[in-house]
Amino acid sequence: MMKKSGYFQRTGGTAYDSDGKPHGFIELHILGQRYAIRSADLARAIAGRVHVQVESLAYNWNYYLGAVSGLAQVSASGKALNIDLFGVGDFTVSLASLRAVQYGRHRLAVVVQIPETPYQARPRKYPLGQKQISALA
């Protein structure tokens, strides 16, 4: 079951990158951490199904974009934006609610965590009569 983990919020401000260039952004709060996706990159991701960077966000009199913390991409169905944060987990948000935030119709869009499925190797089934070769150590 998916669990609510955060939200997208449009602040309407600008954030400065490491070169001092201003960028519009949409703020992403996940598990108490603040991240940002540049507005131009987000529009490009929604239109063309490309990966975009999720960057850490700091506030010190102005907003500043930090290191890349993950990647975001539109899902295969085209109905959600999937976010992969390095070392944190996978998250998703509905594109309809994200567009509503992007264009100012809503204030927030809920982000939910995609549950991790543990990998379980199934035992291999051998046909009757087949011999197995094993190495002896």
ZILIN-V273171 format. One line per field, one symbol per residue. psi: psi as a letter, one per 40 degrees, with the letter a starting at -180 (. if undefined). Layout:
BEGIN
psi=???
END
This chain:
BEGIN
psi=hihheaiihhdeaiihadeehiiiihihhhfeihiihhdddddddddefiiiihiihihgdiihhaiheaiiiiideeeihhhhhhedahiiihddddddddeedidihhhihhihhhhhhihhhiihehihhihh.
END
